[in-house]
């Protein structure tokens, strides 16, 4: 409910994996999942979970929270360009 007034001004919501895992340790219940979908889908918003550090984080977020967009060091570590 705190986000609803701001939703017209954003195109995605990015949440940290650790905070989501703390808030929903067993995943989303069906009513919670439906609330998120009812909030995001009409506005065509993407939910992005960042801070994915390992395969357990990725599995938890994908299977328990049903989120498709994941970011983190588990997928790739950024590298600075080398200067000659």
HUPEMO-V597290 format. One record per pair of residues at least 12 apart in sequence whose C-alpha atoms are under 10 Angstrom apart, sorted by the first residue. I is the first residue (numbers start at 0). GAP is how many residues later the second one is. D is the distance in whole Angstrom. If there is no record, write none. Layout:
i:I gap:GAP d:D
i:I gap:GAP d:D
This chain:
i:0 gap:38 d:9
i:2 gap:36 d:9
i:3 gap:35 d:8
i:3 gap:36 d:10
i:6 gap:32 d:9
i:6 gap:33 d:9
i:6 gap:36 d:8
i:6 gap:38 d:8
i:7 gap:35 d:7
i:7 gap:37 d:9
i:9 gap:33 d:9
i:9 gap:35 d:8
i:9 gap:36 d:10
i:10 gap:29 d:10
i:10 gap:32 d:8
i:10 gap:33 d:7
i:10 gap:34 d:5
i:10 gap:35 d:7
i:10 gap:36 d:9
i:11 gap:28 d:9
i:11 gap:31 d:10
i:11 gap:32 d:9
i:11 gap:33 d:5
i:11 gap:34 d:5
i:11 gap:35 d:6
i:11 gap:36 d:7
i:12 gap:27 d:9
i:12 gap:32 d:7
i:12 gap:33 d:6
i:12 gap:34 d:5
i:12 gap:35 d:6
i:12 gap:36 d:8
i:13 gap:32 d:8
i:13 gap:33 d:6
i:13 gap:34 d:5
i:13 gap:35 d:6
i:13 gap:36 d:7
i:13 gap:55 d:9
i:13 gap:56 d:9
i:13 gap:57 d:10
i:14 gap:32 d:8
i:14 gap:33 d:6
i:14 gap:34 d:5
i:14 gap:35 d:6
i:14 gap:36 d:9
i:14 gap:55 d:10
i:15 gap:32 d:9
i:15 gap:33 d:6
i:15 gap:34 d:5
i:15 gap:35 d:6
i:15 gap:36 d:8
i:15 gap:54 d:10
i:15 gap:55 d:9
i:15 gap:56 d:10
i:16 gap:31 d:9
i:16 gap:32 d:6
i:16 gap:33 d:6
i:16 gap:34 d:5
i:16 gap:35 d:6
i:16 gap:36 d:9
i:16 gap:40 d:7
i:16 gap:41 d:9
i:16 gap:43 d:9
i:16 gap:44 d:8
i:16 gap:53 d:9
i:16 gap:54 d:9
i:16 gap:55 d:9
i:17 gap:31 d:9
i:17 gap:32 d:9
i:17 gap:33 d:7
i:17 gap:34 d:9
i:17 gap:35 d:10
i:17 gap:39 d:9
i:18 gap:30 d:10
i:18 gap:32 d:10
i:19 gap:29 d:8
i:19 gap:30 d:10
i:19 gap:41 d:9
i:19 gap:45 d:9
i:20 gap:36 d:9
i:20 gap:39 d:8
i:20 gap:40 d:8
i:20 gap:43 d:10
i:20 gap:44 d:9
i:23 gap:40 d:9
i:23 gap:41 d:9
i:24 gap:35 d:9
i:24 gap:39 d:9
i:25 gap:34 d:9
i:25 gap:38 d:7
i:25 gap:39 d:9
i:26 gap:33 d:8
i:26 gap:34 d:8
i:26 gap:35 d:10
i:26 gap:36 d:8
i:26 gap:37 d:5
i:26 gap:38 d:5
i:26 gap:39 d:9
i:27 gap:33 d:10
i:27 gap:35 d:10
i:27 gap:36 d:6
i:27 gap:37 d:6
i:27 gap:38 d:9
i:28 gap:35 d:9
i:28 gap:36 d:9
i:31 gap:33 d:10
i:32 gap:31 d:10
i:32 gap:32 d:8
i:32 gap:33 d:8
i:45 gap:21 d:9
i:45 gap:22 d:9
i:45 gap:23 d:8
i:46 gap:19 d:10
i:46 gap:20 d:7
i:46 gap:21 d:8
i:46 gap:22 d:7
i:46 gap:23 d:9
i:47 gap:19 d:7
i:47 gap:20 d:8
i:47 gap:21 d:5
i:47 gap:22 d:6
i:47 gap:23 d:7
i:48 gap:12 d:8
i:48 gap:13 d:10
i:48 gap:16 d:10
i:48 gap:18 d:8
i:48 gap:19 d:9
i:48 gap:20 d:6
i:48 gap:21 d:5
i:48 gap:22 d:6
i:48 gap:23 d:9
i:49 gap:19 d:9
i:49 gap:20 d:6
i:49 gap:21 d:4
i:49 gap:22 d:5
i:49 gap:23 d:9
i:50 gap:19 d:8
i:50 gap:20 d:6
i:50 gap:21 d:5
i:50 gap:22 d:7
i:50 gap:23 d:8
i:51 gap:18 d:7
i:51 gap:19 d:6
i:51 gap:20 d:4
i:51 gap:21 d:6
i:51 gap:22 d:6
i:51 gap:23 d:8
i:52 gap:18 d:9
i:52 gap:19 d:6
i:52 gap:20 d:5
i:52 gap:21 d:5
i:52 gap:22 d:8
i:52 gap:23 d:10
i:53 gap:18 d:9
i:53 gap:19 d:8
i:53 gap:20 d:5
i:53 gap:21 d:9
i:54 gap:19 d:7
i:54 gap:20 d:9
i:55 gap:18 d:10
i:56 gap:13 d:10
i:56 gap:15 d:10
i:56 gap:17 d:9
i:57 gap:12 d:7
i:57 gap:13 d:9
i:57 gap:14 d:9
i:57 gap:16 d:8
i:57 gap:17 d:10
